[in-house]
Amino acid sequence: MTGTLMVDARDIEKRVTTAEGELQILHRVSLSVADGESLAITGPSGSGKSTLLGILAGLDTPTSGSVALAGRELTTLDEEGRAKVRADHVGFIFQSFQLLPGLSALENVMLPLELRGVSGARERAREFLARVGLSERLSHYPPQLSGGEQQRVAIARAFASQPRVLFADEPTGNLDTVTGAKIIDLLFELNREQGTTLLLITHEERLAERCGRRVELTAGELQGA
Amino acid sequence: MLALRLLWRNWRSGELKLLGLALVIAVGVVGAIALFTDRLERSLIQESNALLGADRVVRSSRPINPDWFPEAEARGLQQSQAVTFSSMVFAGEEMYLAGIKAVDERYPLRGNLVVNERAFAADGNVVAEGVPAPGEAWVDGRLLPLLDIALGDTVGVGEYELTVTRILVREPDGGNPFNAMGARLLMNLEDLERTEVIQPGSRVTYQWLLAADSDTVLRQGVEWLEEALGEHERIIDLRTAQQGLTNTLDTGQRFLLLAAVIGVLLAGVAIALSARQFAERHEDQVALMKSLGAGAGQVRRLYLTQLLVLATGASLIGLVLAEIAQRAIAWGIQSGFEVQLLAPGFYPYVFSLLTGVIALVCFALPALWFLPGVPPLKVLRRELEPNRLEASWQLFFAALAVVVLVALFSRDLALALSVLAALLVVLLITLGLALALLSLSRRIGASAGSIWRLAVASLQRRRAESLIQIAVFSVALMLLFTLLVVRTSMVAEWQATLPEGAPNHFLVNIPEHQVAPIQRLLDDENIERQPLYPMVRGRLTEINDNNARELDLEHNTLRREINLTWTDSLAEDNEIIEGLWWDDWQRSDADLPGVSVELDAATGLGLALGDRLRFSVGGLELRAEVASIRTLDWNSMRPNFYFIFEPGALDEFSPTYITSMYLPAEDKPFLNQLLRQYPTILVMELDRIIEQVQRVITQVSNAVQLVLWMTLFGGVLVLFAAVNGSLAARRQESALLRALGSRRQLILGSVFYEFAILGVLAGVIAIVGAEVLLMGLQLFVLEIPVRPHYWLWIAGPLAGAALVSGLGVAGCRSVVTTPPGKVLRELA
């Protein structure tokens, strides 16, 4: 492990109440990710991967335990505080791309920059779309783009705001093998260039292999951390 | 600014278009109604003030204090003076007691003098420029045969000779029945002194006519006058001068108000529906923005700014549309009825602009309120449901909007609340009925053909949505039916107010010995007439031995001499509501004659059965006991009385007799014959007033009609918004069916039946609702008799089915014309 810790989670538990009674999704999960490290969280469906990612990224709160992200203790912050941390440090890539259908590719990439009030959003968005090879598709809308192209727009959007940590939820889950491979290459290339900390969920072996470290989540418990 | 960029992007992607359109229509419809009714109201007031000759008239038995003129001038009031009195007019051997009116150059301030070069001519009437020049007189056509003169001859008024130059056909305030004094002679005020007619003790009425261009100036002027006037002066406005007409105007205005309320409601429903669709589409967007680091506060600010900008923009566009619409309507009315509508005031513009903002805040905001609270985790777990504002709160805000808008619009809270209460009741009935009817249609659908089954299945699958749609359709149809029915019965009611053959002439001052011959003369000529009533003029002086003037009472029977009569048979529009009529009534121990009191007077004077009244009749005393209380119809154009005594009670006061009759225009020369034979009786010609009243009624009716159409358009928009709401899901489903090889007819057919079922159900519920609402409105707000509406029960469901299915098919047509692959891909 090198440098300072970008993510530091201790004894995270997550319980939810369902119609059938209380359900424990995460059991005392502790996990640290150093600045610049890349980590794959693997595990079967329903093992709690997405819940863990949500908590580590500050989208959700644990029932007990503590999470520090970029040195800020998330569990002591309210939603506005966590939003600030996300705005300053976090980027996302989703399985379903999460592009806004009414916005062009360029506008989708500009959106996080605009929300942060970054000046020169348009130029930077253009630049990152060029980096993912979509210079010719700036004014296209998501429904007019292929799945691979949509995920490239999402990658451009994630990196354009130059986050210190990037969370990716099954980034190749909705793509065919060939396209998926290209997306993986692109993701790691940008990650290396930017020195971003990468935390991704996958059950794709070749994606997990590219990461510096991997852990497996089974029934809410962490193996090989 | 980010919010503006987002607004533009949302607009471009079509997500705001329906919301924007609904707002534009809301402001447009409300604005057009507000502007138009404002113009109409101003014009009608002016038109009606033309009946008065001014906005206000100060009437006095003494000359108006000249110190007031400069003060009125300084306050921005226009003024004119008129002096009226009865005087003998001479021409050679002939003489006649004419009603003389001397006016200054500015007379009249409202309305016109209409003159002709010939007497009793059917054409050639022109609006006079100015008034008779000094030395000239304009006279009522009847005066020519009465005095045996022609135009150009001279007549003597007191010590002065005037040349008769024109026939006076119409004067603005010529119709106040109980002030009319025979045929009119109009002369210049400058000549008045030269006639030397007015001596101390003469019975003269001085009129000071006032008008102002702005309501504020007028109101402040009236307030000042009320302070300044003494006990001899009285301010007359239209309300006191023309009770019947005022009632018509009030009802007309209330209807327009009701139409506007309904317009606001319809637009509000459309806004709420489209806001709901907008919110649903934006859940994911907000979750994404929040995952990207936007806080709830930032999201709220972004959306609020977008909405406010949208509201402002839409309101401005709506206002432009409203202006165009009201101009078009006004143009139609002006060219059709040869009336001049006044420009609208400032308030309706401000109000229309506010409408957009208020409608958005109260109808749309509740549906959008949860958006900033959408959890960011939704980007990972789409099944998460945000905390929406409870439906009851959404209803509360919608209700609040209705009350605020209606109160702003009408400044009539009672109307707002009654509509609201009726709506809530109706909404509850709607929900219960909709649930029951929907389950009934399932049972029918199970045994039907494939198109029907598909339609019913679709309804069942979208059960919640179908219910909302039924509720929305029902409310929209209910409001439209209500408006339609109210309009119909109101116009019928107005037409019934002044039926063909309503009495249009009054004969007064008939001495007792002429009663029988005049009755005979009228009957020989087959003239429709009312009975002849004896009449004396008296003043109410004491109630139960207390001085009436010292009692703290407010009624116009206390302010002036009133007409008293006796009769043994009750006129048909009179109805005893308390006490007994003479046949059954017995004098009490006090042995006073009985008197029957009109309800309004009894209420104003606080009278009850058995109360003792004392009247002063020409210095003599008349005592009576209240025997009964009556209602009557002041609009009936028959002789009507506040106080009717038992037969014989007035015999010792030498009464004169009064009656009314109907004289068609072609029989008017009969008046000459009548007056030659009985020169002392007075004829009051109400036919001109009636004609004016009917003109006003026609105008209001037509305005009401147009407003109805505009509101109908708002209703169609609501239906469209509701259909549109389910379109996305329907497009996907239809595309899927198309991809699987369904024929176009099957898809459109099932859509048609689905919406037709919704339409019929909504139509039925709407009728139940409309009947409830109508009963409330007719009983409490408009006071129009409740009539059954059988046609509605057949037309309602049919209209509902036709409207809703038509809109549904129109909305879904694009699905079957676009290749299914494209639709599915765009929706993916």
Interface residues (C-beta under 8 A of the other chain):
Chain A: S50 L53 G54 A57 L59 D60 E79 E80 A83 K84 V85 R86 A87 D88 V90 F92 F94 Q98 L100 P101 G102 L103 E107 L111 P112 E114 L115 R116 G117 P143 S161 D169
Chain B: L2 R5 R9 N10 R12 S13 G14 E15 D284 Q285 L288 M289 K290 S291 L292 G293 A294 G295 A296 G297 Q298 P375 P376 L377 V379 L380 R381 R825 E826 A828
